[in-house]
Amino acid sequence: MEEEVEDDEDLNRCRADERCFDPKLKPAGHVHQNSGEVSLREWLDKPKRPVDFVECLHIFRQVVEAVNLAHSQGVVVNNIRPSCFVLSALNRVSFIESASCSDTSCGDEEGSYAAGAAVAPGDQMTSMESVEGKRELHVVSEADETRDFPLKKILSMEFTWYASPEEVEGRQSLFASDVYKLGVLLFELFCMFETLEEKLSKMSNLRDRVLPPQMLLKWPKEASFCLWLLHPQPSSRPTLSELLESEFLNEELDSLEERGAAIKLKEEIEELELLLDFLLGLQTRKIEAAHKLHDTICFLCADIEEVENQRSSLMKNGCSFLGLEKGDHGTAHKFECPLPCNEINEDSFSSGSRKRIRPGHKDFMEEKFNENHLDVPRPDTNQETHEKISSKSSRILKNFSRLEEAYFSSRYKTMRPIGQRFSSKMLISNPSSGSTVRTDGSSADYLASKKGNGGSKMSDLVNPFLNGLCKYLSFSKFKVRAEVKQGDLLNSSNLICSLSFDRDKEFFATAGVNRKIKVFECDAILNEEHNIHYPVAEMTSRSKLSNVCWNGYIKSQIASSDFEGVVQVWDVSRSEVLVEMREHEKRVWSVNYSPIDPTKLASGSDDGTVKLWNINQGGSTGTIITKANVCSVQFPPDSANLLAIGSADHNVYYYDLRNVRLPLLTLAAHARTVSYVKFIDSSTLVSSSTDNSLKLWDLTVSSSGVIERPVHSFTGHTNVKNFVGLSVSDGYIATGSETNEVFVYHKAFPMPMLSYRFGSIDPISGREADDSNQFISCLCWRGESHSLVAANSTGNIEILEMV
């Protein structure tokens, strides 16, 4: 094996379990203007804020549902005040802990408030979890002085306004105290204030249940409901269940559902507009270079037409929800391709010949592009939403060339001669069954089913690219959720070689050169602040450990491999070895359970062999003999009879285990050792090598048994010496780098989507240290969530989340 595979100190291993779940609990963080979020307090106090009934009721219901969830778990929330909530650009409410929330507490009899858990509407939360850092409203003192409603003064009064009568008297907070606070919030939502003095006066009168005459006249039903919630006797106030079942919150439920559908519709339209902008820009570039392939312009015209038709269909079906007049959705606009594509016959398409562009035609094409681009009607959006879209557009422009490459790469594979263009009609289905061309329960399906209108289907050629583009733009950075602080951090040999999550993604295991397998509870680390994080279980091996892999069916069972060639199966619940297998002659780099057969195990070794094991038999059931060191083994997600192998001879081999004499496929494009292989799905594989690249492979394209051209080569990270980890989840590919950074790619595009550099703090002095020799040693996604655990060569472990 090459020198880098022989050096114990320079090598490490990482293996990840890709079976996953998708938690929807939104983390708390700072309120960024670019994110489109604003505190509910600032939103309420906007000068001349119009009172929209559906909007206010939509916000109020989200808060009620979040509080009801806490009450169902025996928790008195207490901090139900506008400064404790943020509002997204699309009116989604999230719960936070604000600057004014930090000094409150509740007793234990009625439950206690755990601040900081952020709950988006429709999301599920298992507990009101605490966060490590408090989220504070951004207040600039000089600007605050010029506000109609100075934020500092409002915050100082807010606690008094929202205190229930029993709390004012010094009694303990009750569930009914939360209901009182909901009544104050409802009052603020439906009551207008022209000046600060007027607000202070009306909020003071509210303590005596005196409502302004204007509110009684304009909102009589809301005023009556508000007084019910503000009853001075806690026993006379409604419970949260009664509140949610009340006629007041349910009679306008259809309006709220339509509002939610409109919000989703806006999101889908914005996504389509991003794709449309990209395609139109790409079209212009190709038209300016008119000497290039004429059929390229033609299929771009076809795709743009498909996108415009899809967008127009969405806007037509949802114009009433978006506040557009009929005819404003752009259906009258007919897209015209600036080149005469219909004049090309199939012979010219196949031979590569193309018509000459007459002089002056370039100016005509530019004019048509500008006309198409400027005439597109767009729904009204607020400034925050425009800034968010602008940020995404900037990322598109920054990576335009590589996005263009990916688009044409996928497009050319399925390009058809002119005259055979796709023209099938879109099938409309109800939200419960989902659409054949869009995600289940999309707002377009909902609106189309209510309207009964059809539309043209998004081209099969464009839709996958749109999905990839949306996922690529979904996240802009990494957020550190927690750092794992271990008691033996000062040990000289603390390199972690492998990370793996258990079946339910509750626990993760670490293993490395300290010869220990440590099991940590992930949520305990995320939700509790400790100076030291102790593992819930710890097992000690006789040799340095290279890899661990959790059984996908048996929660307490984990397999490990070590530097002496031993494969062991452990019972984590008892911290003892169940089976020990000693047939390899040299160090074992990789061990992997079959996702289909939990008794089947594979291991790869420096001795050039792959051993197949049945954990119930204690011995190997088969052997694959290769010509070089085996660095990685991986079962596909849907078969126990197939296996991928990463080899030091620069190749990936794909075997049918029922006939191991020759591989089914050989994937040959890497220039150095293949250190990892991972399946994205049953027919798509990603490999990592010390040639500074990852490569994506389509296993269905070979007719000769050898694939020499990968779908993509992912570059941007640095990897020439060490094994830096590889993990995949939901199309996202995470890898480490020898620059002490974590990189994330999406399978659709060859450039990095996100990166994060580990801090280089000396564990003894606590000062910034030189990290030139540090690298990421392993990482692992937490199922299909957007969180991952990563470790570097000094033993530092961090839990990161894409946001």
C-alpha positions in Angstrom: 0.0 0.0 0.0 1.1 3.6 -0.6 3.1 5.3 2.1 0.0 7.2 3.4 -1.8 4.0 4.1 1.1 2.6 6.2 1.7 5.5 8.6 -0.3 5.0 11.8 0.1 8.5 13.0 -1.1 10.1 9.7 -4.1 8.0 9.1 -7.5 7.9 10.7 -10.8 6.4 9.8 -14.4 7.5 9.7 -17.5 5.5 9.0 -21.0 6.7 9.1 -24.5 5.1 9.4 -26.7 6.7 6.7 -30.1 5.5 8.0 -31.7 8.5 9.3 -34.6 10.6 10.6 -35.6 14.2 10.0 -36.2 16.3 13.2 -38.0 19.5 12.5 -37.2 21.3 15.7 -35.9 24.7 14.7 -32.9 25.9 16.8 -32.8 29.3 18.4 -30.2 31.8 17.2 -29.6 35.5 16.8 -32.2 37.5 14.8 -30.5 38.5 11.6 -32.0 41.0 9.3 -30.9 39.0 6.3 -32.8 36.0 7.5 -36.1 37.9 7.2 -36.9 37.4 10.8 -38.2 40.2 13.1 -39.2 40.1 16.8 -42.9 40.0 17.3 -42.5 43.0 19.6 -41.0 45.1 16.9 -43.6 43.9 14.4 -46.5 44.9 16.7 -45.0 48.4 17.3 -44.4 49.2 13.6 -45.8 52.7 13.0 -49.3 52.6 11.4 -49.4 48.8 11.3 -52.6 47.7 9.6 -54.7 45.2 11.5 -55.4 42.3 9.2 -57.8 39.8 10.8 -56.5 36.7 9.1 -52.9 37.6 9.6 -53.4 38.4 13.3 -55.5 35.3 13.9 -52.8 33.2 12.1 -50.1 34.5 14.4 -52.2 34.1 17.5 -53.1 30.5 16.7 -49.5 29.6 16.2 -48.6 30.9 19.6 -51.6 29.1 21.2 -50.6 25.8 19.6 -47.0 26.2 20.9 -48.2 27.0 24.4 -50.7 24.1 24.3 -47.9 21.7 23.4 -46.0 22.9 26.5 -49.1 22.5 28.7 -49.6 19.0 27.4 -46.2 18.1 28.8 -46.9 19.7 32.2 -44.9 22.9 31.5 -46.0 26.4 32.4 -44.4 28.6 29.7 -44.7 31.9 31.6 -42.7 34.0 29.1 -45.5 34.5 26.7 -44.6 38.1 25.6 -44.0 39.5 22.1 -40.2 39.9 22.8 -40.1 36.1 23.3 -41.2 35.4 19.7 -39.8 36.1 16.2 -41.8 36.3 13.0 -40.5 35.2 9.7 -41.1 37.1 6.4 -43.9 34.6 5.7 -45.5 35.0 9.1 -44.2 31.9 10.7 -43.8 32.3 14.5 -40.9 30.8 16.4 -40.4 30.9 20.2 -37.1 32.2 21.6 -35.8 33.6 24.9 -35.4 37.4 24.6 -33.5 40.0 26.6 -36.5 40.5 28.8 -37.0 36.9 29.5 -33.8 36.1 31.4 -34.9 36.8 34.9 -38.1 34.9 35.1 -38.7 31.5 36.6 -41.6 29.3 37.7 -42.2 26.9 40.5 -42.2 23.1 40.2 -45.8 22.2 41.1 -47.3 23.5 37.9 -44.3 22.8 35.8 -41.3 24.9 34.9 -40.4 27.0 31.9 -37.4 25.9 29.8 -36.5 28.8 27.6 -35.1 28.8 24.1 -36.9 26.1 22.3 -38.0 27.4 18.9 -41.2 25.9 17.5 -42.3 26.6 13.9 -45.9 26.1 13.0 -46.8 22.5 12.3 -43.5 21.3 13.7 -43.5 18.7 16.5 -41.5 19.1 19.7 -40.9 16.4 22.3 -39.8 18.8 25.0 -39.3 22.5 25.6 -35.5 22.3 25.4 -33.1 24.8 26.7 -30.4 26.4 24.6 -26.9 27.3 25.4 -27.0 31.0 24.5 -29.8 33.5 25.1 -31.2 35.2 22.0 -31.3 38.9 22.4 -33.1 41.7 20.6 -30.7 44.0 18.8 -31.2 47.5 20.2 -29.2 50.4 19.0 -29.5 53.2 21.6 -29.2 56.2 19.3 -31.7 54.8 16.8 -34.0 53.7 19.6 -34.4 57.3 20.7 -36.1 58.2 17.4 -38.6 55.4 17.4 -42.3 56.0 17.8 -42.2 53.2 20.4 -38.7 53.1 21.9 -37.8 49.4 22.2 -36.0 49.7 25.5 -38.9 51.5 27.2 -41.4 49.0 25.8 -39.3 46.1 27.0 -39.1 47.6 30.5 -42.9 47.8 30.6 -43.7 44.5 28.9 -43.2 42.3 31.9 -45.7 44.4 33.9 -48.3 44.3 31.1 -48.1 40.5 30.8 -48.1 39.6 34.5 -51.4 37.9 35.5 -53.3 39.1 38.6 -52.1 36.1 40.7 -48.5 36.8 39.7 -48.8 40.5 40.7 -50.0 39.3 44.1 -46.9 37.2 44.4 -48.6 33.8 44.0 -47.2 31.0 41.9 -47.6 30.9 38.1 -50.3 28.6 36.9 -51.4 27.2 33.5 -54.2 29.8 33.7 -51.5 32.5 34.0 -50.4 31.6 30.5 -53.9 32.0 29.3 -54.0 35.5 30.7 -50.9 36.4 28.8 -52.5 35.1 25.6 -55.3 37.5 26.3 -52.9 40.4 26.5 -51.2 39.3 23.3 -54.6 39.1 21.5 -55.3 42.6 22.6 -52.0 43.9 21.2 -52.6 42.1 17.9 -56.1 43.8 17.3 -55.6 47.2 18.9 -53.9 50.1 17.2 -51.8 52.7 19.0 -50.9 56.0 17.4 -48.4 57.2 20.1 -46.4 55.9 23.0 -48.6 57.7 25.5 -51.7 56.2 24.0 -50.2 52.7 24.2 -49.1 53.1 27.8 -52.6 54.4 28.7 -54.5 51.6 27.0 -52.2 48.9 28.3 -52.6 50.3 31.8 -56.4 50.2 31.4 -56.3 46.6 30.2 -55.2 45.6 33.8 -58.8 46.7 34.8 -60.3 44.9 31.7 -61.2 48.3 30.2 -61.0 48.0 26.4 -60.8 51.0 24.0 -64.2 52.0 22.4 -62.7 51.7 18.9 -61.8 48.1 19.5 -65.3 47.3 20.9 -66.9 48.8 17.8 -64.6 47.3 15.1 -63.7 44.0 16.7 -66.6 43.1 19.1 -66.1 39.3 18.9 -62.4 39.6 19.4 -62.9 42.0 22.3 -65.3 39.6 24.0 -62.9 36.7 23.6 -60.1 38.8 24.9 -62.0 39.6 28.1 -62.7 35.9 28.6 -59.0 35.2 28.6 -58.3 38.2 30.9 -60.7 37.1 33.7 -59.3 38.1 37.1 -60.1 34.7 38.5 -57.8 31.9 37.1 -60.5 29.3 37.4 -62.8 31.3 35.2 -60.3 31.5 32.3 -60.5 28.8 29.6 -58.0 26.0 29.3 -55.9 25.7 26.2 -58.0 22.8 25.0 -61.2 24.9 25.3 -59.4 27.7 23.5 -58.4 25.6 20.6 -61.9 24.1 20.3 -63.6 27.6 20.6 -65.7 28.9 17.8 -63.5 32.0 17.6 -60.4 30.1 16.5 -62.2 27.5 14.3 -64.8 29.5 12.4 -62.0 31.1 10.3 -60.0 28.0 9.9 -60.6 27.9 6.2 -59.1 31.4 5.9 -56.0 30.2 7.9 -55.6 27.2 5.7 -55.8 29.4 2.6 -53.2 31.7 4.1 -50.9 28.8 4.8 -51.4 27.6 1.2 -50.6 31.1 -0.1 -47.4 31.2 2.0 -46.3 27.9 0.5 -47.3 29.1 -2.9 -45.1 32.2 -2.6 -42.2 30.0 -1.7 -42.7 27.8 -4.7 -43.1 30.8 -7.0 -39.9 32.3 -5.7 -38.0 29.1 -6.2 -39.3 28.9 -9.8 -38.3 32.5 -10.3 -34.8 31.7 -9.2 -34.6 28.9 -11.8 -36.2 31.1 -14.4 -33.7 33.9 -13.8 -30.9 31.3 -14.1 -32.2 29.9 -17.3 -32.9 33.3 -18.8 -29.4 34.4 -18.0 -27.9 31.2 -19.4 -30.0 31.7 -22.5 -28.5 35.2 -23.1 -25.0 33.9 -22.8 -25.6 31.2 -25.3 -27.3 33.6 -27.7 -24.4 36.0 -27.5 -22.2 33.1 -28.6 -24.5 32.2 -31.5 -21.7 30.2 -33.3 -22.2 27.5 -30.7 -24.6 24.6 -31.0 -28.0 25.8 -32.3 -29.9 23.0 -30.7 -28.5 24.2 -27.3 -30.5 27.4 -27.6 -33.5 25.5 -28.7 -33.7 23.2 -25.7 -33.1 26.1 -23.5 -36.1 27.8 -25.1 -38.1 24.7 -24.4 -37.1 24.5 -20.7 -37.7 28.2 -20.2 -41.1 27.8 -21.7 -41.8 24.9 -19.3 -40.7 26.9 -16.3 -42.8 29.9 -17.4 -45.8 27.7 -17.9 -45.3 26.2 -14.5 -44.9 29.5 -12.8 -47.9 31.0 -14.7 -50.0 28.0 -13.7 -49.1 28.5 -10.1 -49.9 32.2 -10.2 -53.1 31.6 -12.1 -54.3 29.0 -9.6 -53.4 31.1 -6.6 -54.0 34.7 -7.8 -56.8 35.2 -5.3 -54.6 34.0 -2.4 -51.7 36.4 -3.6 -54.0 39.4 -3.9 -53.5 39.5 -7.7 -56.3 40.5 -10.1 -57.3 38.0 -12.7 -55.1 38.6 -15.8 -52.1 39.7 -13.7 -50.6 36.3 -13.6 -49.0 36.6 -17.0 -50.9 33.9 -18.9 -51.3 36.3 -21.8 -47.6 36.5 -22.2 -46.4 34.0 -24.8 -42.7 33.1 -24.6 -41.0 33.1 -28.1 -37.7 31.5 -28.7 -35.4 34.0 -30.3 -34.1 31.3 -32.7 -36.1 29.5 -35.4 -35.8 26.1 -33.8 -38.6 24.6 -35.8 -36.5 25.0 -39.0 -34.0 22.4 -37.8 -34.6 18.8 -39.0 -33.5 15.6 -37.3 -30.6 15.2 -39.8 -29.1 18.5 -38.9 -29.5 17.7 -35.2 -27.7 14.4 -35.5 -24.9 15.6 -37.8 -24.2 18.7 -35.8 -24.8 21.1 -38.8 -26.7 24.3 -38.0 -28.1 27.4 -39.7 -26.1 30.6 -40.0 -27.2 33.5 -37.9 -27.8 36.5 -40.1 -26.1 39.9 -39.2 -28.0 41.9 -36.7 -29.8 38.9 -35.2 -27.8 39.3 -32.0 -29.5 42.6 -31.2 -32.8 41.1 -31.9 -32.1 38.2 -29.4 -31.0 40.7 -26.7 -34.2 42.7 -27.2 -36.3 39.5 -26.9 -34.4 38.4 -23.7 -35.0 41.8 -22.1 -38.6 41.7 -23.1 -39.1 38.2 -21.6 -37.2 39.1 -18.4 -38.8 42.4 -17.7 -42.4 41.4 -18.5 -42.5 38.6 -15.9 -45.1 39.6 -13.2 -43.9 39.0 -9.7 -46.0 38.9 -6.5 -45.4 41.6 -4.0 -42.9 40.7 -1.4 -41.5 42.6 1.5 -37.9 43.9 1.8 -36.7 41.0 3.9 -37.9 38.5 1.4 -36.2 40.4 -1.4 -32.9 40.4 0.5 -33.1 36.7 1.0 -33.8 36.1 -2.7 -31.0 38.5 -3.6 -28.6 36.5 -1.4 -29.5 33.3 -3.2 -29.2 35.0 -6.6 -25.7 36.2 -5.6 -24.7 32.6 -4.9 -26.0 31.6 -8.3 -24.0 34.3 -10.0 -20.9 33.4 -8.0 -21.1 29.7 -9.2 -22.7 30.4 -12.5 -20.1 28.6 -14.6 -20.2 25.4 -12.5 -24.0 25.5 -12.3 -24.1 25.8 -16.1 -21.8 22.8 -16.4 -24.0 20.7 -14.2 -27.2 21.8 -16.0 -25.8 20.9 -19.4 -24.3 17.7 -18.1 -27.6 16.4 -17.0 -29.5 18.0 -20.0 -27.3 16.5 -22.7 -27.8 13.0 -21.3 -31.5 13.1 -22.0 -31.5 15.6 -25.0 -33.9 14.6 -27.7 -34.1 15.7 -31.4 -36.3 18.7 -32.1 -39.9 17.7 -32.8 -40.0 15.1 -30.0 -40.2 17.7 -27.2 -42.0 16.6 -24.0 -45.6 17.9 -23.9 -47.5 15.6 -21.4 -50.1 17.2 -19.2 -49.6 17.6 -15.5 -51.6 15.2 -13.3 -53.3 17.1 -10.5 -53.9 15.2 -7.2 -55.0 16.1 -3.7 -52.6 17.2 -1.0 -52.8 13.8 0.8 -51.6 11.8 -2.1 -49.1 14.3 -3.5 -48.3 15.2 -7.1 -46.6 13.1 -9.7 -44.2 15.9 -10.5 -43.9 17.8 -7.3 -43.5 17.1 -3.6 -46.3 15.5 -1.6 -48.9 18.0 -0.5 -47.5 21.0 -2.4 -49.5 24.2 -2.3 -49.9 24.1 -6.0 -51.7 20.8 -5.7 -53.9 22.2 -3.0 -54.7 25.3 -5.0 -55.3 23.4 -8.2 -57.6 20.9 -6.5 -59.6 23.8 -5.0 -59.8 25.7 -8.3 -60.2 22.6 -10.5 -57.7 24.0 -13.0 -55.0 22.1 -14.8 -51.7 23.2 -16.2 -48.7 22.0 -18.2 -46.2 19.7 -16.4 -42.7 20.8 -15.5 -40.3 19.1 -17.9 -38.8 15.9 -16.6 -35.5 17.4 -17.7 -35.8 20.6 -15.7 -37.4 19.4 -12.5 -34.5 17.4 -11.1 -32.2 20.4 -11.7 -34.7 22.7 -9.9 -34.8 20.3 -6.9 -31.0 20.2 -6.7 -30.8 24.0 -7.0 -33.3 24.5 -4.2 -31.5 22.2 -1.9 -28.1 23.8 -2.8 -29.5 27.2 -1.8 -31.4 26.0 1.3 -28.6 26.7 3.7 -26.0 29.4 4.0 -23.8 28.5 6.9 -23.0 26.1 9.7 -24.1 26.8 13.3 -22.2 25.1 16.2 -24.9 23.5 18.3 -22.5 22.0 20.9 -18.9 21.1 21.7 -18.2 17.7 23.3 -15.9 18.3 26.3 -14.2 15.1 27.3 -12.4 14.4 30.5 -9.3 12.9 28.8 -8.8 15.7 26.3 -5.2 16.1 27.4 -4.2 12.6 26.4 -1.5 12.6 23.8 -3.3 9.9 21.7 -6.8 11.3 21.4 -7.3 11.0 17.7 -10.8 9.9 16.9 -10.9 7.7 13.8 -14.6 6.9 13.6 -18.1 8.2 14.5 -21.4 6.3 14.1 -25.0 6.9 15.2 -27.3 4.2 16.6 -30.5 3.0 15.0 -32.7 5.7 16.4 -30.1 8.5 16.1 -30.2 9.1 19.9 -26.6 8.0 20.7 -23.3 8.3 18.8 -20.2 6.3 19.3 -16.6 7.4 18.9 -13.5 5.2 18.5 -9.9 5.9 18.0 -6.3 5.4 18.9 -7.0 5.7 22.6 -8.5 2.1 22.3 -11.8 3.2 23.7 -15.3 3.1 22.3 -17.3 5.9 23.9 -21.1 6.3 23.6 -22.7 9.7 24.1 -26.3 10.7 24.2 -26.7 13.4 21.6 -29.7 15.3 23.0 -28.1 15.4 26.4 -25.1 17.2 25.0 -27.3 19.6 23.0 -29.6 20.5 25.8 -27.4 20.5 28.9 -24.4 22.7 29.7 -21.6 20.8 31.4 -17.9 21.4 31.9 -17.3 17.8 31.1 -19.5 15.4 29.0 -19.2 11.9 30.2 -20.2 9.0 28.0 -23.2 6.8 28.9 -21.1 3.7 28.1 -17.4 3.0 27.5 -15.7 -0.1 26.2 -11.9 -0.7 26.0 -10.2 -2.7 23.3 -6.7 -4.3 23.4 -5.6 -2.3 20.3 -6.1 1.0 18.5 -9.5 1.2 16.9 -10.0 2.2 13.3 -13.7 1.9 12.7 -17.1 1.4 14.4 -20.5 0.7 12.9 -23.8 0.4 14.7 -26.3 -2.3 13.8 -29.2 -0.8 12.0 -31.7 -3.2 13.7 -30.3 -4.2 17.0 -30.0 -1.0 19.0 -27.5 -2.2 21.5 -25.1 -3.9 19.1 -22.0 -2.2 17.6 -19.1 -3.6 15.5 -15.5 -2.4 15.7 -12.3 -3.1 13.9 -8.7 -2.5 15.1 -5.1 -2.2 14.1 -4.3 -5.8 14.9 -6.8 -7.2 12.4 -9.6 -8.1 15.0 -13.3 -7.6 14.3 -15.4 -7.4 17.4 -19.2 -7.2 18.1 -20.1 -5.4 21.3 -23.2 -5.3 23.5 -23.3 -1.6 24.4 -25.9 -2.1 27.2 -23.5 -4.4 29.1 -20.2 -2.9 27.7 -18.9 -6.4 26.8 -17.7 -8.3 23.7 -20.3 -10.7 22.2 -18.2 -12.0 19.3 -14.5 -11.7 18.4 -13.3 -12.7 14.9 -9.6 -13.1 14.2 -9.1 -14.1 10.6 -7.5 -11.0 9.1 -3.7 -11.0 9.1 -3.2 -7.2 9.2 -5.0 -4.0 10.3 -8.7 -3.8 9.5 -9.7 -0.4 8.2 -13.4 -0.8 7.7 -16.4 -2.7 9.0 -20.0 -2.4 7.9 -23.4 -4.0 8.7 -25.9 -4.8 5.9 -28.9 -2.6 6.2 -31.1 -5.5 4.9 -29.6 -8.4 7.0 -28.6 -7.3 10.5 -26.6 -10.6 11.0 -24.4 -9.9 8.0 -21.1 -8.0 8.4 -18.2 -7.1 6.1 -14.7 -6.0 6.9 -11.8 -4.8 4.8 -8.1 -5.1 5.7 -4.5 -4.2 4.8 -4.1 -7.8 4.0 -6.0 -7.3 0.7 -9.0 -9.3 1.7 -12.7 -8.6 2.4 -14.2 -10.9 5.0 -17.9 -11.6 5.1 -19.3 -12.6 8.5 -22.4 -13.9 10.1 -22.5 -12.7 13.7 -24.4 -15.7 14.8 -21.7 -18.1 13.5 -18.6 -16.3 14.8 -16.6 -17.1 11.7 -16.3 -15.8 8.1 -18.8 -17.0 5.5 -16.8 -15.8 2.5 -13.6 -14.0 1.4 -12.9 -11.6 -1.4 -9.3 -11.5 -2.4 -8.0 -8.3 -4.0 -4.6 -7.1 -5.2 -4.2 -4.2 -2.8 -5.1 -2.9 0.6 -8.8 -2.5 1.2 -9.7 0.8 2.9 -13.5 0.8 2.8 -16.4 -1.6 2.5 -20.1 -0.6 2.2 -23.4 -2.5 1.6 -26.0 -0.7 -0.6 -29.3 0.2 1.2 -31.4 -2.3 -0.6 -29.4 -5.6 -0.9 -27.4 -7.9 1.3 -25.8 -9.5 -1.8 -23.9 -6.5 -3.1 -20.9 -4.8 -1.7 -18.7 -1.8 -2.7 -15.0 -1.7 -1.9 -12.6 1.2 -1.9 -9.0 0.1 -2.7 -5.5 1.4 -2.4 -5.0 0.7 -6.1 -7.1 3.8 -6.8 -10.2 1.9 -7.9 -13.7 1.2 -6.5 -15.0 -2.3 -7.0 -18.6 -3.4 -6.9 -19.2 -7.1 -6.1 -22.1 -9.6 -6.2 -21.4 -11.7 -3.1 -22.9 -14.7 -4.7 -20.0 -14.8 -7.2 -16.9 -13.1 -5.9 -14.5 -14.3 -8.5 -14.7 -11.0 -10.5 -16.3 -7.7 -9.6 -19.5 -6.6 -11.4 -18.1 -3.1 -11.9 -14.8 -1.4 -11.6 -14.9 2.4 -11.1 -11.7 3.8 -12.3 -11.1 7.6 -12.2 -9.2 8.4 -9.0 -5.5 9.1 -9.0 -4.7 7.9 -5.5 -6.0 5.7 -2.7 -9.8 5.4 -2.4 -10.3 5.9 1.3 -14.1 5.8 1.6 -17.2 4.6 -0.4 -20.8 5.5 0.6 -24.1 4.9 -1.1 -26.4 7.8 -1.7 -29.1 5.4 -3.0 -29.2 1.9 -4.4 -27.7 3.0 -7.8 -25.6 6.0 -6.8 -22.2 5.8 -5.0 -19.8 8.5 -3.8 -16.1 7.8 -3.3 -13.4 9.7 -1.5 -9.7 9.7 -2.3 -6.4 11.3 -1.2 -6.3 12.9 -4.7 -8.3 15.9 -3.3 -11.6 14.8 -4.8 -14.9 13.0 -4.2 -16.5 11.3 -7.2 -20.2 10.5 -7.8 -20.9 7.3 -9.8 -24.0 6.1 -11.5 -23.9 2.3 -11.3 -26.5 1.8 -14.0 -24.5 3.3 -17.0 -21.9 0.6 -17.7 -22.2 -2.0 -20.4 -18.6 -3.2 -20.2 -18.1 -3.6 -16.5 -15.8 -0.6 -16.2 -16.9 3.0 -15.6 -14.2 5.6 -16.2 -16.3 8.8 -16.2 -18.1 9.8 -12.9 -21.2 11.9 -12.9 -19.4 14.6 -10.9 -16.0 15.2 -9.4 -16.4 17.3 -6.2 -13.4 19.5 -5.5 -12.7 22.3 -3.0 -11.5 20.5 0.1 -7.8 19.4 0.7 -7.0 15.7 1.1 -3.6 14.3 0.0 -2.4 12.4 3.1 -5.0 11.6 5.8 -8.3 9.9 5.9 -10.7 12.8 6.6 -14.1 11.2 6.8 -17.1 10.9 4.5 -20.9 10.8 5.3 -24.0 11.2 3.1 -27.6 12.2 4.0 -30.5 13.2 1.7 -28.2 14.1 -1.2 -25.8 16.1 1.0 -22.3 14.9 1.1 -20.0 15.9 4.0 -16.3 15.4 4.1 -13.3 16.7 6.1 -10.3 18.6 4.9 -6.7 18.8 5.9 -7.3 22.5 6.4 -9.2 21.7 9.6 -12.5 22.3 7.8 -15.7 20.5 7.3 -17.1 20.8 3.7 -20.6 19.9 2.5 -21.5 19.3 -1.2 -24.8 18.5 -2.8 -24.9 15.6 -5.2 -26.2 17.8 -8.0 -23.3 20.2 -8.1 -19.5 19.8 -8.1 -18.6 22.8 -5.9 -18.8 23.1 -2.1 -22.1 24.3 -0.7 -20.9 25.1 2.9 -17.7 24.9 4.9 -16.8 25.3 8.5 -13.4 25.7 10.1 -12.7 24.1 13.5 -11.3 26.3 16.2 -7.7 25.6 17.1 -7.6 26.2 20.9 -4.7 24.7 22.8 -6.4 22.5 25.5 -3.7 23.4 28.1 -3.2 27.1 27.6 -6.6 27.9 26.2 -5.0 30.1 23.6 -5.3 30.1 19.8 -2.9 27.5 18.5 -1.4 26.8 15.1 -3.7 24.5 13.2 -1.6 23.9 10.1 -1.1 20.3 11.2 -4.7 19.7 12.2 -7.3 18.0 10.0 -10.8 16.7 10.3 -10.5 13.0 11.1 -14.2 11.8 10.9 -17.7 13.0 10.7 -21.3 11.6 10.6 -24.7 13.0 9.7 -27.4 12.5 12.3 -29.7 10.6 10.1 -31.6 12.7 7.5 -31.4 15.7 9.7 -29.3 18.8 8.9 -27.0 18.1 11.8 -23.7 16.3 11.9 -21.0 15.4 14.4 -17.4 16.0 13.4 -14.1 15.4 15.1 -10.6 16.7 14.3 -7.1 15.3 14.8 -6.8 16.7 18.3 -9.9 15.0 19.5 -12.2 18.0 19.5 -15.8 17.0 18.7 -18.4 19.5 17.6 -22.1 19.1 16.7 -22.9 21.3 13.7 -26.2 22.2 12.0 -26.8 23.7 8.6 -28.9 26.9 8.8 
